[in-house]
């Protein structure tokens, strides 16, 4: 009967809402029973929908059932309490796969409330009571539930490991300290814990300090972000204003030129039409005179013919043909030439000034700089397309492949005169200026080629060192031989060792002042690296030494 009572206790008189014994039990129309306060609270949350259901079978009721205490169930609960039977623990009190289970419970085990480091046993609330009630357990140390308590037992001696061997850095029992760990530096586990605890606290203090430092850094970075954003917004607003003014100015000049052309057109057309009218009048007069003379030529009276001939044979003055100035298709060539010249000058100015604007944009201070590329794929992220500027090419250099390739020729090329041209040394600069991070590769062949970078203000005319790549303080150059390399800067040469290759990679980090040259084949090998401060935008350069030397800026994928 007791077993049946326990079964009845577990399955019948527990509230499925609070999972405890029924308090003021009520039975709703579907037959299920609950604590009165539990079912009221449950249904009060449903008032807005006016539909009430059983939490177990989901049967709905309308209107809300009137709740009346079940005296029979209440009496049954009271009787069971007096016999000492308790409600079965709720499911959440049983130990799950990730919980520490009570080592004393039989059958389905409850969750452990504490573990004893002396007994090396974990206890649920019920089985833990003797540790609280009996003096025999007062020196036992209770801790939060621990898994694998048996690992605290020495596998050699079967004793609790209360010692720590600092020599071997492991937990041991007392017998181990007088046996295989004899003579070692041993202390109690509690003493070692105290020492490690102090170290842990120091570590935590260091961590807290680092957290504070990093939080300060985050604040500084956020301030930097705000400052950069504010400055960028102002720069955009100002630049838009300036460019709008420039556009208006150009539109005004365009309108003025158009008006001047049309005015001149009107004047010229009027002059030509006036002259055209006079010529047409003269033609009509000549035709009339020709008809009169034709009729006069048929006069039969000789005397009359001779008498009238002097007056009829005289012609009126003709317009001088030299006064008719005809310049076919050349009336406004001077205007178009002037406009074209203006365009070229504006392009040159914009190209030159734009590099300064781009350089200024790269001078924003960065608190955390990016790492330098390591692999060729990483270098490719900074690849840039470079073309050669025909206005800088020596006249013995032939450009091709969309001005990406140059070859040294014996005959002069038909280049126009330009102040940017290298007059003596067989050199050429890129059209594009280089700032920020850039990477490019040069494929070369022949007896010797210089791969260089230079400032735009490097000298061009003459054969002095001021014009030669690598022989002044305005250019840096790697001379590539078939089997060796030499680096040049400011007339100082530095032998460079590395695998020979017909392809050279160049990496530039302008703001960081880094210039690196690489031998490129199946792998990349660093040949020479420069660390300096660049004060101006740089231009890529090539210097061909021998006839039929070639060099080309490669297209990188």
C-alpha positions in Angstrom: 0.0 0.0 0.0 2.8 2.3 0.8 4.2 1.8 -2.7 0.7 2.5 -4.2 0.5 5.7 -2.0 3.9 6.8 -3.4 2.7 6.1 -6.9 -0.5 8.0 -6.2 1.5 10.8 -4.7 3.7 11.2 -7.8 1.1 10.9 -10.5 -2.1 12.2 -9.0 -1.7 15.0 -6.4 1.1 17.1 -8.0 0.3 20.3 -9.9 1.6 20.1 -13.4 2.1 23.9 -13.4 4.3 24.4 -10.3 5.3 20.7 -10.1 4.7 20.7 -6.3 2.0 19.1 -4.1 -1.5 20.6 -4.8 -2.3 23.6 -2.7 -6.0 24.5 -2.5 -6.7 22.0 -5.3 -9.4 22.7 -7.9 -10.7 20.5 -10.6 -11.6 22.1 -13.9 -14.4 20.8 -16.3 -12.0 18.5 -18.2 -11.1 16.7 -15.0 -7.5 17.8 -14.5 -6.6 19.3 -11.1 -4.3 22.3 -10.3 -3.4 24.6 -7.4 -6.0 27.3 -7.4 -3.4 30.1 -7.5 -1.5 28.3 -10.4 -4.5 28.0 -12.7 -5.8 31.5 -11.9 -2.4 32.9 -12.7 -2.3 30.9 -15.9 -5.7 32.0 -17.0 -5.2 35.7 -16.0 -2.5 35.8 -18.7 -5.2 34.8 -21.2 -7.8 37.4 -20.3 -7.3 39.5 -23.4 -8.3 36.6 -25.7 -11.3 35.5 -23.5 -10.4 31.8 -24.3 -9.4 29.5 -21.4 -7.8 26.1 -21.9 -6.4 23.3 -19.8 -2.6 23.4 -19.7 -2.5 19.6 -20.2 -5.2 18.5 -22.6 -5.7 22.0 -24.2 -9.5 21.7 -24.0 -11.0 25.2 -24.2 -13.8 26.7 -22.0 -16.1 29.6 -22.6 -16.9 31.4 -20.4 -14.2 31.1 -17.8 -15.0 28.3 -15.4 -15.8 29.1 -11.8 -13.1 27.6 -9.5 -14.2 25.8 -6.4 -11.8 24.1 -3.9 -11.8 20.3 -4.1 -12.2 19.3 -0.4 -11.6 15.6 -1.2 -8.2 16.3 -2.9 -7.3 18.7 -0.2 -7.9 16.1 2.5 -6.0 13.5 0.6 -3.0 15.8 0.3 -3.1 16.6 4.1 -3.3 12.9 4.9 -0.3 12.0 2.7 1.8 14.8 4.3 1.1 13.4 7.8 2.3 9.9 6.7 5.6 11.4 5.7 5.2 10.9 1.9 6.5 13.8 -0.3 5.8 14.7 -3.8 8.1 13.2 -6.3 10.8 15.6 -7.4 10.1 17.5 -10.5 12.0 16.5 -13.7 14.3 19.5 -13.4 15.6 18.1 -10.1 16.9 14.9 -11.7 20.5 14.8 -13.0 20.8 15.2 -16.8 23.8 14.2 -19.0 25.7 17.4 -18.3 24.9 17.5 -14.5 26.8 16.1 -11.6 24.6 13.3 -10.1 24.2 12.3 -6.5 26.5 9.3 -5.8 24.2 8.0 -3.0 20.8 8.0 -4.9 19.6 4.7 -6.3 17.5 4.4 -9.4 17.1 7.7 -11.1 19.6 10.0 -9.5 19.0 13.5 -8.4 21.3 16.5 -9.1 24.2 16.9 -6.6 24.0 20.0 -4.5 27.6 19.7 -3.0 30.7 17.6 -3.4 32.8 16.6 -0.3 36.5 16.8 -0.9 37.1 14.5 2.1 34.5 11.8 1.3 35.1 12.3 -2.5 31.4 11.9 -2.9 28.7 14.2 -4.4 25.4 14.5 -2.6 21.9 15.7 -3.4 20.1 17.9 -0.9 18.5 14.9 1.0 21.7 12.9 1.3 23.8 16.0 2.2 21.9 16.6 5.4 24.2 14.4 7.7 27.1 16.7 6.7 25.1 19.6 8.2 23.7 17.8 11.2 26.5 15.5 12.4 29.6 16.7 14.3 31.5 13.9 12.6 31.4 15.7 9.3 32.1 19.3 10.5 35.7 19.2 9.2 34.7 18.0 5.8 35.1 20.5 3.0 32.0 21.0 0.9 32.3 22.6 -2.5 30.1 23.1 -5.5 29.4 19.8 -7.4 32.5 18.5 -9.1 32.9 15.9 -11.8 35.6 13.2 -11.7 36.1 13.4 -8.0 38.0 10.1 -8.1 40.8 11.8 -10.0 41.7 13.3 -6.6 42.6 9.7 -5.4 46.3 8.6 -5.9 46.1 5.7 -8.3 49.3 4.2 -6.7 48.4 4.5 -3.0 44.6 5.0 -3.0 45.0 8.1 -0.8 43.5 11.5 -1.3 46.1 13.8 -3.1 46.6 16.6 -0.6 50.2 17.5 -1.6 51.7 19.2 -4.6 55.1 18.4 -6.1 56.6 21.7 -7.4 59.5 19.7 -8.9 57.3 17.6 -11.2 54.4 20.1 -11.2 51.7 17.5 -10.2 49.3 16.6 -7.4 50.5 13.8 -5.1 49.4 12.1 -1.9 51.3 12.1 1.4 52.8 8.6 0.7 54.1 9.8 -2.7 56.0 12.6 -0.9 58.0 10.1 1.1 58.3 7.6 -1.8 59.1 8.4 -5.4 58.8 12.2 -4.8 61.2 12.0 -1.8 63.6 15.0 -1.8 61.4 17.0 -4.2 60.1 20.4 -3.4 56.7 19.5 -2.0 54.0 21.6 -0.3 50.4 21.1 0.7 47.9 21.5 -2.1 46.3 24.3 -0.1 49.6 26.2 0.1 50.3 25.8 -3.6 46.7 26.9 -4.3 47.3 30.0 -2.2 50.5 30.8 -4.2 48.8 30.2 -7.5 45.8 32.2 -6.4 48.1 35.2 -5.8 49.5 34.8 -9.2 46.0 34.5 -10.6 45.0 37.7 -8.9 48.1 39.4 -10.4 47.2 38.1 -13.8 43.6 39.3 -13.4 44.9 42.8 -12.4 47.1 42.8 -15.5 44.1 41.7 -17.6 42.0 44.5 -16.1 44.7 47.0 -16.8 44.9 45.8 -20.4 41.2 46.0 -20.7 41.3 49.6 -19.5 44.2 50.4 -21.9 42.3 48.8 -24.8 39.1 50.6 -23.9 41.1 53.9 -23.9 42.5 52.9 -27.3 39.0 52.2 -28.6 37.9 55.6 -27.4 40.9 57.2 -29.1 40.2 55.3 -32.3 36.5 56.4 -32.1 37.7 60.0 -31.7 40.0 59.4 -34.7 37.0 58.0 -36.7 34.9 61.0 -35.7 37.7 63.5 -36.6 38.4 61.8 -39.9 34.7 61.7 -40.8 34.2 65.3 -39.8 37.3 66.4 -41.8 36.3 64.3 -44.8 32.8 65.8 -44.8 34.2 69.3 -44.7 36.7 68.5 -47.5 34.0 67.0 -49.7 31.7 70.0 -49.1 34.6 72.4 -49.9 35.8 70.5 -52.9 32.3 70.3 -54.3 32.0 74.0 -53.9 35.3 74.7 -55.7 34.7 72.2 -58.5 31.2 73.8 -59.0 32.8 77.2 -59.3 35.4 75.8 -61.7 32.6 74.2 -63.8 30.7 77.5 -63.8 33.8 79.3 -64.8 34.5 76.9 -67.7 30.9 77.1 -68.8 31.1 80.9 -68.7 34.3 80.8 -70.8 32.7 78.3 -73.1 29.7 80.6 -73.6 32.0 83.6 -74.2 34.0 81.7 -76.8 30.8 80.5 -78.5 29.5 84.1 -78.5 32.7 85.4 -80.0 32.7 82.7 -82.7 29.1 83.5 -83.6 29.8 87.2 -83.7 32.8 86.8 -85.9 30.8 84.3 -88.0 28.1 87.0 -88.5 30.6 89.7 -89.4 32.4 87.4 -91.9 29.2 86.1 -93.4 27.9 89.7 -93.8 31.1 90.8 -95.4 31.1 87.9 -97.8 27.4 88.3 -98.7 27.9 92.0 -99.4 30.8 91.2 -101.8 28.7 88.4 -103.2 25.9 90.9 -104.0 28.3 93.2 -105.8 29.6 90.4 -107.8 26.1 89.3 -108.8 25.2 92.9 -109.7 28.4 93.0 -111.9 27.4 89.7 -113.5 23.9 91.0 -114.3 25.4 94.2 -115.7 27.9 92.3 -117.9 25.1 90.0 -119.2 23.0 93.0 -120.1 26.1 94.6 -121.8 26.8 91.4 -123.7 23.2 91.2 -125.0 23.4 94.9 -126.1 26.7 94.3 -127.8 25.4 91.2 -129.4 22.5 93.1 -130.9 24.8 96.0 -131.9 27.1 93.6 -133.7 24.2 93.0 -136.2 24.1 96.7 -137.3 24.4 96.8 -141.1 25.2 100.5 -141.4 28.9 100.8 -141.2 29.0 104.4 -140.4 26.4 104.1 -137.6 28.4 101.1 -136.2 31.6 103.1 -136.2 29.9 106.1 -134.7 28.3 104.3 -131.8 31.1 101.7 -131.1 33.3 103.9 -128.8 30.5 104.5 -126.4 29.1 100.9 -126.4 32.4 99.1 -126.1 33.4 100.7 -122.8 32.9 98.5 -119.7 32.2 99.7 -116.1 35.0 99.1 -113.5 35.3 95.5 -112.3 35.8 94.4 -108.7 39.4 93.4 -108.1 39.7 89.7 -107.5 42.6 90.2 -105.1 40.2 91.7 -102.6 38.4 88.4 -102.3 40.3 86.6 -99.6 39.3 82.9 -99.5 40.7 80.6 -96.7 38.7 77.4 -97.0 38.1 75.6 -93.6 40.5 77.9 -91.8 38.4 80.7 -90.5 38.4 79.5 -86.9 41.4 77.2 -86.7 43.1 79.7 -84.5 40.2 79.5 -82.0 40.2 75.7 -82.0 43.9 75.6 -81.6 43.8 77.9 -78.7 41.0 75.9 -77.1 43.0 72.7 -77.6 46.1 74.3 -76.1 44.0 75.4 -73.1 42.6 71.8 -72.7 46.2 70.4 -72.7 47.3 72.9 -70.1 44.4 72.2 -67.9 45.0 68.4 -68.2 48.7 68.9 -67.3 47.7 71.1 -64.3 45.0 68.7 -63.1 47.4 65.7 -63.5 50.1 67.5 -61.5 47.9 69.0 -58.9 45.8 65.8 -58.6 48.8 63.9 -57.4 49.3 66.5 -54.7 45.6 66.1 -53.7 46.0 62.3 -53.7 49.2 62.5 -51.7 47.5 64.8 -49.1 44.8 62.2 -48.8 47.3 59.5 -47.9 48.9 61.6 -45.1 46.0 61.0 -42.7 47.6 59.5 -39.5 46.7 55.9 -39.0 47.0 54.5 -35.5 47.2 50.9 -36.6 49.1 50.3 -39.9 48.5 47.3 -42.2 51.0 44.5 -42.4 53.3 44.3 -45.4 52.2 41.8 -48.0 53.9 38.4 -47.9 52.7 36.4 -50.9 52.3 37.4 -54.5 48.5 37.1 -54.2 48.7 39.7 -51.4 50.9 42.0 -53.5 48.3 41.7 -56.3 45.8 43.5 -54.1 47.9 46.7 -54.6 48.6 46.2 -58.3 48.3 49.3 -60.4 48.3 49.8 -64.2 51.2 51.9 -65.4 51.8 53.4 -68.8 54.8 55.4 -70.1 54.6 59.1 -70.8 55.7 59.8 -74.4 56.6 63.4 -73.4 59.4 62.0 -71.1 60.8 59.3 -73.4 64.3 59.8 -74.9 64.1 60.0 -78.7 65.9 56.6 -79.1 63.1 54.8 -77.2 60.2 53.3 -79.2 57.0 53.0 -77.2 54.4 50.3 -78.0 51.7 48.1 -76.5 49.6 51.1 -75.4 52.7 52.8 -74.1 53.4 50.0 -71.6 56.5 48.7 -73.5 59.7 50.4 -74.7 62.6 49.3 -76.9 65.9 51.0 -77.6 66.4 51.8 -81.3 69.3 53.2 -83.3 67.2 55.7 -85.2 65.5 58.8 -83.7 61.8 58.6 -83.1 59.5 61.4 -84.3 58.7 62.9 -80.9 57.8 66.6 -80.6 59.9 68.9 -78.5 58.9 68.8 -74.8 60.6 70.2 -71.7 59.9 66.9 -69.8 61.9 64.8 -72.3 65.2 63.1 -71.3 67.6 64.5 -73.9 70.7 62.3 -73.4 70.0 59.3 -71.1 67.7 56.6 -72.6 65.1 57.0 -69.9 61.4 57.3 -69.6 58.9 58.0 -66.7 55.4 56.8 -66.2 52.4 59.0 -66.9 50.8 58.0 -63.5 52.0 59.3 -60.2 52.4 56.7 -57.4 51.3 57.3 -53.8 49.8 55.1 -51.1 50.4 51.4 -51.6 51.4 50.2 -55.2 52.7 47.1 -56.8 53.9 46.5 -60.4 56.1 44.1 -62.4 58.5 44.8 -65.2 59.4 42.1 -67.8 62.8 42.9 -69.4 65.3 41.5 -71.8 68.8 42.5 -73.1 72.1 43.4 -71.6 71.0 45.7 -68.8 67.9 47.5 -67.7 67.3 49.9 -64.8 64.0 49.6 -63.0 63.5 52.8 -61.1 61.3 55.3 -59.3 61.8 59.1 -59.3 60.4 62.4 -58.3 58.8 64.5 -61.1 61.3 67.3 -60.6 64.3 65.1 -61.6 66.4 67.0 -64.2 65.9 66.0 -67.9 68.3 68.0 -70.1 71.9 67.1 -70.4 74.2 64.2 -69.4 74.8 65.1 -65.7 74.2 62.8 -62.8 71.2 64.9 -61.9 69.4 63.3 -64.8 70.5 59.7 -64.3 68.2 57.3 -62.3 69.9 56.3 -59.1 72.7 58.9 -59.3 71.0 61.6 -57.4 68.7 62.0 -54.3 65.6 62.2 -56.4 65.6 58.6 -57.8 66.1 55.0 -56.7 67.1 52.3 -59.2 67.8 48.6 -59.5 70.1 47.7 -62.4 69.2 44.3 -63.7 71.9 42.2 -65.4 71.3 38.7 -66.9 72.9 37.1 -63.8 73.2 39.8 -61.1 71.7 43.0 -59.7 73.0 46.4 -58.4 71.0 49.0 -56.4 71.8 52.6 -57.0 70.9 55.7 -55.0 72.6 59.1 -54.9 75.6 57.8 -56.9 76.2 54.9 -54.4 76.0 51.4 -55.7 75.1 48.4 -53.6 75.6 44.8 -54.9 72.5 42.8 -54.6 72.4 39.0 -54.5 69.4 37.0 -55.6 68.1 34.6 -58.3 68.3 35.9 -61.8 64.9 36.6 -63.4 63.5 38.4 -66.4 60.7 39.8 -64.3 61.1 42.2 -61.4 58.4 43.1 -58.9 58.3 46.5 -57.3 56.4 47.3 -54.1 55.9 50.8 -52.8 54.3 52.0 -49.5 54.7 55.7 -50.0 53.4 56.8 -46.6 55.5 54.2 -44.8 58.6 55.1 -46.9 59.1 51.5 -48.1 60.4 50.6 -51.5 61.1 46.9 -52.2 62.4 45.1 -55.3 61.7 41.4 -55.9 62.9 38.7 -58.3 59.7 37.1 -59.7 59.6 33.5 -61.0 57.6 30.7 -59.5 58.3 32.4 -56.2 59.1 35.9 -55.0 62.5 36.6 -53.6 63.3 39.9 -51.9 66.3 41.5 -53.6 66.6 44.9 -51.9 64.5 47.0 -49.5 64.6 50.7 -48.9 63.3 52.4 -45.8 63.2 56.2 -46.2 60.8 59.2 -46.2 59.3 60.1 -49.5 58.5 63.9 -49.8 56.8 63.9 -53.2 54.7 61.6 -55.4 56.9 59.0 -57.3 56.9 58.0 -60.9 57.9 54.6 -62.2 61.0 54.8 -64.5 62.9 52.6 -67.0 66.4 53.1 -68.3 67.6 51.0 -71.3 71.4 50.7 -71.6 72.0 48.7 -74.8 70.6 48.6 -78.3 67.5 46.3 -78.6 67.0 46.3 -74.8 63.3 46.0 -74.0 61.2 46.5 -70.9 57.5 46.3 -70.3 55.0 47.0 -67.5 53.1 43.8 -67.1 49.4 43.5 -66.9 48.6 41.8 -63.6 45.5 39.7 -63.1 
